[in-house]
Every structure is written in C-alpha cells, then in structure tokens.
Amino acid sequence: MADNGFLPLSRADLEARGWEACDFVFVSGDAYVDHPSFAASLICRVLEADGFRVGIIPQPDWKNPQSYTVLGRPRLAFLAGSGNMDSMVAHYTAAKKIRSDDAYSPGGKAGLRPDRALLKYVEGIRSAYKNIPVIIGGIEAGLRRFAHYDYWSNTVRRSLLLDSKADILVYGMGESAIREIARRLKGGEEINAIGDIRGTCVRGRTPPEGSIELPGYEKVKGDDPESLRAYAGHFMIQKLNADPLSAGVLAEKSDGERWVIQNPPAFPLGQKELDRVYSLPFARKAHPVYAGGIPALKEVEFSLISSRGCFGGCSFCAITFHQGRAVQPRSSESLVREAAALAKSPDFKGYIHDVGGPTANFYAPACKKQQKGGFCADRECLFPEPCPNLKQDHGPYLETLQQIRGVKGVKKAFVRSGIRFDYIDLDKKRGEEFLETLCKYHISGQLKVAPEHIAPQTLNAMGKNHDYEGFSRKFARVNKELGLKQYLIPYFISGHPGCTLKDAVELAIFLKKGHFVPDQVQDFYPTPGTLSTVMYHTGLDPRTMAPIHVPGEREKRLQRALLQFNKAENRLLALEALREAGHEDLAGALLK
C-alpha cells in the first residue's frame, strides 16, 4: 500500500516511501489507529518528527515468528507495547470471565492479542531476529516494572523487564525517554550501555551507589505475614519516589544476582512540547486495511485531550504511576487550532465529544511545585483534606472552553471526561460559574460523576473525601435556574478493600432515598500499580500498615446485590446481605 498519510505496515509501504528499512519497528497489541489517543501512534509520530523512519506491526500473530518480519529488521531497535489497555484487563472482567469483545481490535473482535502480550511479543521478536535491541513500554510494562501482585494468577510476579528479557523498560508517558534512547542508539551507543535515562528501568548485577533498595523479590513473593508486610512497604517506597524533583534511583534484587534498576521519573512535557506533540500529522483515522473499523476510535475521533496528569489521588487508580500527579495542560491556542482542524473534516457533524483529560477540570498545576513538574511525595493534594497550597481555579479551563465554543463549525463541545465535583466545591471564586457553564453548554441531559461510595470508612480507603449529596443539590438547583432537565449519573464501586457489608447497606439506603439505582456497578478490579491492589493482596493499608477489611468473593457478590437491590435476580442475595449485616429490619423499606 502506498504512502497514504499512515505509517508503514508492510514492505510495499516501505518501497512506496523509498526506504530500505525502518530505524524502529513498533509491535503493538492494538490495531493501528493513527490518532494521538493511541500510544503506538503517538510514540511513532514523535520519533518520526525527530527524523527517524518508523513502522508499525499491529496485532501480530504471536504464534508465528514470521509475523514479526513483515517490515524486515529495523536498523536500531524494536519497540513493543501491549496497547492502550493492559492485555489481561482487555481479556478478562473483574470476575475473571473472558470478555466477548475488544474495542481496540478490528470490528471489536476479541482474541487478537495474547494474554501477557509483552512476554509473547518479545519472545517472537527474539525468535525472528537475534541480537536485536528490544524496548518495551506502555501501561502493561510500566505498572509491572518491579515485582507486582498479579490478580489473574493470584501470585506475585517478577519485574516484566526480567520476565520478558527486554533490554530497556520505559515507564510513564515515554516521549522524552524514547527520544533520548533513539538519539543515543543513532549515535552508536550499545543498548546495554544506556542505563541512566529518566523514565526507564534497566537490568543490573549490582545496585548503583546511592540507590534506594526495595525489598527483594524473594522477600515479597510469599503470602505469609512478613512477606505481605514487605510487599506493602515495597509499594510505598515506589510511591514516595514518584516525584521527578525528589525521587532517587530505586533498585530491586530479583532471583540470583539480577537487579532491576529504576531511574527517576521523567519530567512532564512542558506546554510548548505538549502542544507540539498534539500538532504532529496524525491521520486521526483507523488504517484503511480495517474494513470494519476500530470501536475505540468512535469516542475519541472528535475529542480533544486538554491535559495530562491527575492530582486526585484515588487509591484504585494507576494514573499517578503512569502520567504522574503534576497536571500539564495544553495551551488554549493549541486546542482551538485542533478544534478548527476537526471542524474541517468531512465526517465532523459539529460535535466535539470531549474536551478533557484524566480529570477534565484539573486544567492547571495544583500548586507552584507542580509548575516545576513535581509534587509532594508524602501527602496528597485533596486527601484527607485539601492542601493549603492547592490552587482552586477553573478560570483557565472556562476561558479555553469559551474559545472552543466560538470555533466556526462547532455546534457543541461536550465534557465527558470525569470531573471532580469536590474540586468545584473548593473553588469559591469560579466554581459556581464553572458548574453553570458546564450545565448550560457542555453536557446534554446528564453528567457522569464518580463519587464511588458514600460511607466514610470506604471513602478513606479509596483516598476520597467529598459531599456528594451536597453537590447533587447544587447541580439540581443550577439546572432549575437554567430551566434545564438534566441528571447526575454517578458511578459506584462495590467490593473495594475497606468496604464492609454495613458500608454497602449504607450506600444502598442512600440510593433508595435518592430514587436512583445504578444500571452498572463496577466491581473492584485489582490491577497492578494501585494502592487498592496492595490492600487487596496484603490485607494492610500501606499508608499506615494497619489491617484493612478485604471482601471475599461471596461478600463481593452480596455487596453488588445491595447496590442493585431492585433487580429481581438480586433479591435473595440482598436479603442475605441485610441479615448478615444485622439490618434485616431494612428489608421491607429497601426491597419493596
């Protein structure tokens, strides 16, 4: 296929460009969508902008080594990522049931990437080409960079860097690290000599002088009390060294004499650099080889990514381990230019689906320290109480949204990313104005929010502290004043560590009083890289090392039934839950 605005997928594509070989070949667990929301495309376009020749092998047949040879041997290295989602999360539900579809595959077809995709991809690359550098990255690699609890096997597994036999593991967003690696490989350095780049992990035989030693793999892999306590401490050392300004080099001993060495995190991209990344020549389409389309593109094709990073600090979220806590917004000029470009697309119908990031209304650094790319390693910005240095200002986001509304051809720009309603409440100057603007211009009928729970004990475990009931009243008042009928759609999590049956009953009664029963409830999913997963595995709150309640499988079913008490199939389970919680007296009120 000729050069058609997409990166090469085949030798014919190379020939059309007059290339004999690529400098880098990216093996991806996702289908190829040339859009900045897709990790492989983003990294490849960044390298292309630096003058490198880059090709993509999307969703190779991992059972056939020849599938890794379609672009030939790259001149410098193979890159590999499992895709935008962890391959195990892509394949299995929280109940470990096999999913029937995959939004990042052609036509939503499941089964086009393997379990633990990076292990298979690196193995396949090594089978096809000997002595070729292999660099892994993305969400699956980054959250498994050290020993980690694996929910699907119920074991603690080694660092993915060691298990995959890759040469370098890039963690975080990756642009700065991969550019530096590429520059040094081009300059003639051997891959095993590149060991000091921020945002990377490498293998070693000894810990570097001055490094901070984590408890070794042998100390954290067991399920005895000593090992579990060591595992919780292991995670907290990582958490305390996630700030680019203050983090040290971390070293973890694995089996034998192998060490995993983590260099400090990369600094977040500055605004000019972030704007440059999103101005690269993305086709913003799925490659034309996919006749059935890629479902994951639908929501983001006409969306704008306004920022990176999140200082929300939710225990169950891995964003801070991947993008970091320091929020870095794009400039309003960059977003307006992209909105204007979208409006010129023949497929654009006038609606921008989202203007947001990990948390839409976090559109500026939380404090002066975040302006330098750092954050406080030993405390959160919002929990248990808002930091006195926290800047509470929706002004820049409001002004950017206003400019986007004024772009010719844009009928409406939605905000569909999650918002932190507690942050709206904290902004005494412009919080009310933001809520009014949001209701008037940027939602249509409903606003999705994520209180997650309302019981104080559970919220404490989740790292949240809010007044959802108060915000609900404020939302209703604002919409009444605007003459609009719009509703909150809250998300709740069942079975989270720290949540007891009594907490679940408290939430069920709250929902009953509010005349709302969620259609969907998210069962807690213990994925790598989160504080909540450490709680689930160890039965300890790693922040205090105090024991914490962890619902078992039976109790998780009971909690879920309580949150959807109106469903006939849940009635017996809900009754059982009420009896066990000592609240059988509430059965008449809750289940009638």
N, C-alpha and C positions, 0 to 999 in steps of 0.2 A: 504494500500500500504506500502511495507516495506521501511526501511531506504535506500533511493536511492541517497543520496547526497543532498536532498532537506529538508527543514524544514517541520515539521509535519502539515498536513492539516486535519487529521481525527484521531479518536480513534485507528483505526488499525495502523496508523503510530506511535502513542504513544506506543502501545503494542509491535510493532516491535523494538522499542528502549528500551523497558523495563521500561517505565515511567508510573507512575500512574496519573500524572498531569503535566501541564506546570507551570512554575513560572509566565510567562507572555503570554498572547494571544493578537496578533495584528490583529485588524479588519481593513481591507484595502479596499478602493474604487477601487483599481486596481486589475487585475488578478495577480497571483503570478508568477513573473519572478525573478529568483534568480541571480540578477545582481546588481552591485554597483550603477547603474544609477536609480534604483528603490528604493524609500525611505523606504518602509516597509522592504525589504530585507536588506538594509544597517543597519537600526536600530536593526533588529533582529539578524543579524550576529555579531554586536558589543556587544550586550548583551550575546549572546552565547559564545563569546570569553572570557567574564568575568565569565563564569561558570554557567550561567542561562539557564534554559530549556524554550525554546520559540517556540510557534506555530503560525500559520497564518490562519485567516479566510478571504479569499479573496472574495470580492463582495458578501456578504451575501444577502439573500432575506430579505430586510428590513421590509417587511410586515409580516414576520413570526418570532416571538421571538425565536422559536426553532432553527433557523439557527445560533444563537449565542452560542448554546450549543454543537456544534459538537466536540469540544475539552474539554468539561467539564469546571468546574470552575477553573480558574487559582489560584495558591497559593498566588500570590502577587497582581496582577492588570491586568486589560485590558488596552491595548493601542489602539488608534484609529486615523486613518488618512484618508482623502478623496482620497488620491492618489497623483501621481506626478503633476496632474493638479487640479486647483480649480474645484469643481464639476459643478458650474454654467458655467464656461468657457468651460468645457468639453461638456456641453449640448447645449449651445447657441452661435450663432455667434454674432458679434458686432451689427448686426441689430436685435438681439433678436429672430432670427429664429432658430428652433430646428435643431441641426446637425444630419446628417444621419448616422454617424459612430462614433466610439470611439476607438482610436488607442491603448488604454490600456486595452481593453477587448478582449476576445476570438474571433478571426475572424473579429475583428473590429466592432463587434455588438454594437449598441447604446442601452441605456436604462438599463444597468446592475448595475447602481448606481443611487441613488436618487438625486434630487435637494437638495442642502444644506446638503450634505451627513452626516456630523458630527452630525447634530441635530438628524437625524434618527438613526444613529449608536449608539449614547449614549442612546437614548430612548430605543432602542432594547436591549442593554446590561442591562440597569436598569430593564427592564421588565423580563428578563431571570434570573437575579441574584440580589438579594437585598444586599445592604451594601457592594458592591464590589468597590474598588478604580478604577476610570477611568481617564486616562491621554490622552489628545488629543494633536496632533501636526501636523506638515507639513505645506504646503503652505496655505491651506484654513484656518487653525486655526491661524497661525502666522500673517497673514495680516488682521485678524479680531479680534485681541486681545483687542482692545479698540472699542469705538463707531466708526462706519465706514459708509461711503456712499455706498449704495447698488444700483447699476445701474439697476438691473433687477426689483426691486420694486420701484425705484426712491424714496427711503426713507433712513434715517439714522437709522441703526440698532444698537442694544446694542452689547456689547462685546460677542463674541461667547462663551467665558468661562461661562458667566452667562446664556445665552440662552440655551446652551447645558446641563447645570448642571453637567459638568465635574468637577473633583477635582483640576486638575492642567492643565494648557495650556503650552506646550513647544513651544517656538518660535525660529527661526533660524534653523541651521542645526541639532541641537539636540543631538549629540552623548554625549557631556560632561554632559549635563543636565540629560539625561535619565540614564546614568551610575550612577550618584550621587543619583538620586531618587531610583534606584534599590538597591544600596548599603544600603541606609537608611531604605527602606522597609524591606529588608532582616534582618537588624539589629533590627527590631522590632518597629520602629517608626510608629506612625499612620499617615495616609496620610494627615490629616488636620493639622499636626504639622510640615509638611515640607513646609516652606514658604519663604525660603531665598536663593534658588538656582539660580545662574545666568542663564539667558535664559529661565526663567519661569514666568508665571503670575498666581496669586492665588486670591481667594476671601478674602475680609476682611470686618470688621464692622467699622473700623476707619482707617484713613491714618497713616502709620508709621511715627514716629517722624523724622523730617528732610527730608521727601519725597517732591517731586515737584508735586503740584496738577495741573492736567489738568482741563480745563473747563468741568464741569459735563455733563452727557448725556442730561439732561433736557435743558441745555444751548446751545447744539449744534444740537439738533434733528430737529429744525424748519427750515423753508425756508425764514424767514424774514431776513432783512439785518444784524441785530445784531447777530442772530444765525449763519448765514453764515460766518460772520467775526470771530466769536468764533470758528467755525469749522476749519477755515484756521489756526488760532493761535494754536489750539489743535494739528494739524498735525505738525506744525513747532516745537513745544515743543518736540514731539516724535523724529523728525529729529535731533534736537540738542542734544538729549540724546541717540544716536545710537552708540556712540563711547565707546567701552568697557573700555578704560582707564579713561574716564572722566564722563560717564553717571551717573546720580543719579537714585534713586528709584522713579518711577512715580506712581501716584495714581489718579484714575478717579472715581468720585461718579456717581453711576447709580441711578435708581429709588429707593425710600425708603432709607434705610441705607446701601445699598450694595455698596461696593467699589471693583474695580479691581486694584490690586497691581502688577506692573511690576518691577521685579528685573532687574538690569543692564544686558546688553547682555553678553553672554558667550564669552570668548576669542576664536579666531580661533584656530583650532588644529595646533600644531607645525608640522614641516615637518616630523619628525620621527613618530609621531602619525598618521598623514595623510597617510604616506606610509604603516603603519601597518593596517589601515582600509582597504585600497585597496588590501592588500595581504591576506585578510580573504578568506576562502574557498568557494567562490561563484561558483555555477554550471555554471553561465553565460548562462543559458537557461530558457525558459518557462517551468513550471512544466509539466510533461508528461500527466496530465489529460486534457490538452488543445490540442485536435487533430488538430484544425485549426490554431494554433499558435497565437502569440500576435504581431500585426503590429508594435507597438512601439519599439520592440526589434530589428527590422531589421537594423536600422541605428546605434544602439549603441552596438550591439553584438560584433563587432570587432573594437570598438573605445576605445581610451584611454582618461580618464579625467586627464588633466595635472595640473589643478589648481582650486581653489575656490576664490570667491570674485571678485569684479569689482570696479575700481575707475573711471569708465566712467562718472557716474553721470547723465545719461539720465533721464529726468523728467518723462517719461512714463514707466519706468522700475522699478520693485519692487525688483530686485536682491539685492540692498543695504540694504533693510529692511529684507531680508531673509538670504543671505550669508554674507552680510557686505561689506564694501569698501576695507578692508585690504586684499590684494591678498596673498594667501598662495600657493606656488607651491609644487607639489610632487618632489622628487629628481629624477634626470635623471636615477639613478640606479634602482629605483622603476619602472619607466616607461619602461625601457629596459627589466627588468625581466618580466613585464606583456606582452610586445610585443613578447618576446620569447615564453611565455606560449601560447599566441594566435596562434603563428605560428605552434605550435604542434597540434592544434585542427584539426581533420579530415575534418571539414567543412570550414576551412580557405583557401581562394583562393589566398592569397598573398597580399591582400589589406587591410590596416588599414583605416577605413572610416574617422576617425578624430583623431587628437591629439590636444585637446583644452579644454577650459573651458567656463565660461560666456563670456569672450573676449579672444580669443586664444593668441593674442600677448601681453597680460598682464600676464607675467610669473614670475614676481618678485614683491616684495613690492614696492610701489611707492616712498617711502622715508624711512628715519630712523625711523620715528614714526610708520609707518606700519610694520616695522620689529618687533616691540613690540606688534603688534596686534591692534594698534589704528589708528586713523586718525583725521584730523581737523574737528571738529563738525560744524564750522561756515564758511567753504569755501570748494569749490570743487577742485579737483586736476587738471582738464583740462579746466574748465569754470569759468568765461568768458575768462580768459587767463590761460595758463599753470602756475602752481605754480613754483616759482623759485627753490623750493626744490625737484621738481619732477625728479626722476632718469629715464633717457631715454636710455634704453639699451636692445637691442634684443639679446645680446650675449648669455645669458644662454639658451634661447629658441632655438637659432640656433644650439648650441652645442648639446642640447638634441635631436633635430630633426635629426642631423647628426648621432648620435649614434643609433637612431631607424632605420634609413635607412640602417645601417650596420647589423641589426639583420638577421640571416640566415632564409630564407623563406619569408621575407618581400620584395615584389616587389615594393610597393609604399605605402607611408603613407600620406594620404590626410589631409589637414587642412580645415575643413568645418565649424567649429565654426566661429562666426563673428569675424572680425578683426577691429581694429580702425586704419583707414588709416591716420588719423591726428597724431596718435602716431608714425607711421612710419616716417612721415614727420619731426617730432620733433627730432628723433634720428639721429643726424648729423654724428655719428661715424659708426653705423652699420645698419641704416635704409635702405639705398640703397642695402646693401648686403642681408638684410632680404628679401626685395622685389624680388631681383633676385633669391634667393634661393627658395622662395615661388613659383614663376612662373616656375622655372626650374624643381622642384622636387615634389611640394606638391599640385598642382591643375591640373586639366585636362580639358582644354578648356574654363573654366570660373571661375571667382572669385566672390563670393557673398559678397557685401558690403552694408552698411546701412547708406547712407547719410541722409535719412528720409525726407529731404527738402533742398531747397537752398535759400529761402527767409530769410533775416536776422531777421526779426521780429518773424517769426515762429521758426527759429533755437534758438533764445533767449528763447522762451517759452519752447522749448524742452531741454534746457541746453546743446546745442551743438554749436560749432564754428569751421568750417572747410572750406577747399578749395577743394571741390570735383572735380571741373573742372581741377585744377592743378594736383591732384592725377591721374585723368583719363589720362592726357597727359603723366605723368611719367610712368604709367602702360603700355601704348601703346608703349612708347619708349623702355622700358626694354624688352618687348616681341619681338619687332622688332629686337633688338640687339641679342636676343637669337634665332631668326629665328622661333618663335612660333606664331601661330594664336590663341590668347586667348582673352576673352572678360570679361568686368565687367558686373555683373548683380546687379544693385542697387535696394534696397528696399526703398519705399516711403510710408509715412503715410498721409492720407487725413483726413480733418476734425478735426485736433488737435486744442485744445484751443490756441488762439493767431493767428491762421491762418485765414486770410480774403480771400475773393474771388480774390482780386488783387494779393495776395501771390500765390494763386493757378494758376492764369493766368501766373504769372512769372515763375512758375515751368513748366507749360505746354509749354511755349515758349522755355525754356531751353531744354526740352526733344525733342521738334521738331527740334531744331538746331542740337542736338546731334544724330538725326535719331534713337531715341530709345523711344519706348512706352512700359511701363511695362505690362506684361501679368497679373500680380496680383498687386493689391494695397491694403494695409492694412488700413481699416477704423479704426480710433482711437477707442479703446475699454477701457472704464473707469472701470478698475479693482481695487480692494482695494489695498491700500498700496503705491500708487504713487502720486507724486506731481501733475501730469497732471490731475488725477482724482479729486483732490481737486480744481483745476482750473475749471474743467468741472462743478462740483457741485456748487461752490460758485460764479463763475464769477470774482474771485480775483486771482491775482498771490500771493501766500502766502509768497513769498520771499520779496515782497515789500508792499503787501496789496493794490496794485493799481488794478483798474478794468482791466479785460482782455476779449477780444472778445471770445465768445464761439459759434461756428457754430451750428445752429439748424438743425433739421432733413432734412429740404428742402435744406439748404445750403450745408449740408454734401453730399447730392446726386449730387448737382451741382459741388462741388469740385472734387468728384470722377470722374464725367464725363469728366472734364477738363484733368485729368491725363491719361485718356484712350480715348482721343479725336478721335482716328482712328476707334473706333468701331461704326458701323452704328447705333446701338441702343442708342448710347450716343450723336448723332449729335444734336438733338433738345435741350437736356439739356445743352450741351456745348455752343450752340448759346445763350441760355437763360442766362447762366453764364457770357458770354462775354458782353452781353447787360447790365446786372445788374452791372458788374464791370466797365462799361464805356469804354470797349475795343471792341466794335462791329467791329471796323476797322480792327481787327486782324483775323476776321473770315475767310477771304479768304486765308491768309497765314497758319493758323492753321488747317483748316478743308478741304483743297483741297486734 
